[in-house]
């Protein structure tokens, strides 16, 4: 057995590993949502008036909206008044107002949480080449390598800090890709978002290390509403990683995030996610509702945005990382592995909106369903009248394990320019008993055979991930498939 | 090495094997022949542990151990190998990856260290040459898009790499042209050793021109109707399976000497 297969074998027999809860003294606002709560959040963060005004506009708009029902997911109604919209470790209170701080000021208890998760925040202990912003419930607790990045003019900090120190940049770009009116969950996020990461790469700068945000939900009955904004100025380059975990709880918790990416002329943004929110137990109890709006705007000519996601967690995943291809010759990419096991549900895919000439997009989606999992790919490709010679290639493959799971594919294609070309390929396959027997008769256990076949199925997507992330993703698939055979 | 006693087995509730007795010793090559539906492949699958074959009576001892309760992967690690009649395609999994995982699973079981990529490749390249296979086949998905001949050669390649103690080849000759047949036969001949037993399951005598067996058994209606030396295969070729079936029916009626010793 290869070492990786061995490792997977050991991991398959494990349950969700990040399900611990840390007792921290937290400042949590009472459950419920009102203008007062939004004013309170804004005041706690000492925000300038434009931010509060924006939040309130979003909230008033949200009141007129209703939850989208078109996704092929089922869940009981969410009680938006039963959620606490802000929770911060009390030790971070001062930091919220004063903004930046050094790691020495961070509560050691919080540092231990991230160490336990395998995300050490002390710079000397970290993997070389990854800068981390750690978000704990509603606030960012630490951002590493900030000074080193600042020498290159790169801004990488928590969203709260960006609002304090770079209000003009925030004001210019916030909501410019995902407007506050966009959709029910994005609008809710716009009203109540508490923190997240902000990143700006100046013209011509190639960010020398991977930037990373690690999200952690800890408190009970709390929603996490973070907001990430990444701007790559002309000819800049950045590769960004996102990871997430949450404690195991019987109740469902809402995570409604917004990510906005902006690539100006010649700029490139690579955004990779390994999503491992608590998926609920074997019977479908508990787990995170992951309702996320992620969108990138290739605003300048020759710009490129690529999304790579490995989705193994969450009870329900509802997300469509998209690219608006505005600039001529812009390139958009979406690579995705979505796995649903037990009673997990995923409705995920992408949107490629072609506006500029000679724009190109590639969609590669791999859905794996096991147990009672339900997996839907939903993707839109739109070629506007202005998108001369634009091209899209989509490939959606589904892999089924067992006979109680489901896979759906919903492609929406809209072409208004006769010179544009759209190709769509789809396949569905099942891991058959004869494949398992074949592997077994060569000395390989059924568990290893499944890992091997699943990893083979996902290979093209994993190749898009940075090295350490690819290893992590492979391990995760092993854990998430636990109990899916036999 | 292998002792089969009074083996009865059914597939999907339908009885196929009606009492097989067979002993195979290390160093021997046995040919199991018989017409379609006589139970040849069922016998091969029972030995490898395929789930849909249900043993209803009898026992199988492999190196003195009870083989039947072992899961298929355990049997493989203990040295049992089945070359499939219809090798299975596994999209996305490189041929070399499966080979390496299989070899290391077996080596680990034997208490040998796992082979690293370089030693492994050297080993495989040797065996590839023997099977006259192109190296590019290693990097393609397992059996996907392989021709019939390539699939069968790939099975023998796996056998050569895994070095089993007991190899069962299920109609490895079917669908091969004469050149490919020679290559496969050479691969099997190279595996012949005093420590190893080989069971060739085949419909035609053709393969036995190239691999001369020590014993030949003829299956009819789920029983071994006749056993003999290599010339039994030739006799079969000239007289046809109808002859054996007629003999089997006579014996079933009259009892008496079942197997013709030669």
Boltz contact constraints between the chains, C-beta under 6 A:
constraints:
  - contact:
      token1: [A, 1]
      token2: [B, 104]
      max_distance: 6.0
  - contact:
      token1: [A, 1]
      token2: [B, 105]
      max_distance: 6.0
  - contact:
      token1: [A, 1]
      token2: [B, 108]
      max_distance: 6.0
  - contact:
      token1: [A, 2]
      token2: [B, 101]
      max_distance: 6.0
  - contact:
      token1: [A, 2]
      token2: [B, 104]
      max_distance: 6.0
  - contact:
      token1: [A, 5]
      token2: [B, 101]
      max_distance: 6.0
  - contact:
      token1: [A, 434]
      token2: [B, 88]
      max_distance: 6.0
  - contact:
      token1: [A, 435]
      token2: [B, 88]
      max_distance: 6.0
  - contact:
      token1: [A, 435]
      token2: [B, 90]
      max_distance: 6.0
  - contact:
      token1: [A, 437]
      token2: [B, 50]
      max_distance: 6.0
  - contact:
      token1: [A, 438]
      token2: [B, 88]
      max_distance: 6.0
  - contact:
      token1: [A, 440]
      token2: [B, 72]
      max_distance: 6.0
  - contact:
      token1: [A, 440]
      token2: [B, 73]
      max_distance: 6.0
  - contact:
      token1: [A, 441]
      token2: [B, 48]
      max_distance: 6.0
  - contact:
      token1: [A, 441]
      token2: [B, 72]
      max_distance: 6.0
  - contact:
      token1: [A, 441]
      token2: [B, 76]
      max_distance: 6.0
  - contact:
      token1: [A, 441]
      token2: [B, 82]
      max_distance: 6.0
  - contact:
      token1: [A, 442]
      token2: [B, 76]
      max_distance: 6.0
  - contact:
      token1: [A, 442]
      token2: [B, 102]
      max_distance: 6.0
  - contact:
      token1: [A, 443]
      token2: [B, 73]
      max_distance: 6.0
  - contact:
      token1: [A, 443]
      token2: [B, 76]
      max_distance: 6.0
  - contact:
      token1: [A, 443]
      token2: [B, 77]
      max_distance: 6.0
  - contact:
      token1: [A, 443]
      token2: [B, 102]
      max_distance: 6.0
  - contact:
      token1: [A, 443]
      token2: [B, 105]
      max_distance: 6.0
  - contact:
      token1: [A, 443]
      token2: [B, 106]
      max_distance: 6.0
  - contact:
      token1: [A, 444]
      token2: [B, 101]
      max_distance: 6.0
  - contact:
      token1: [A, 444]
      token2: [B, 102]
      max_distance: 6.0
  - contact:
      token1: [A, 444]
      token2: [B, 105]
      max_distance: 6.0
  - contact:
      token1: [A, 445]
      token2: [B, 73]
      max_distance: 6.0
  - contact:
      token1: [A, 452]
      token2: [B, 93]
      max_distance: 6.0
  - contact:
      token1: [A, 453]
      token2: [B, 93]
      max_distance: 6.0
  - contact:
      token1: [A, 456]
      token2: [B, 92]
      max_distance: 6.0
  - contact:
      token1: [A, 456]
      token2: [B, 93]
      max_distance: 6.0
  - contact:
      token1: [A, 457]
      token2: [B, 92]
      max_distance: 6.0
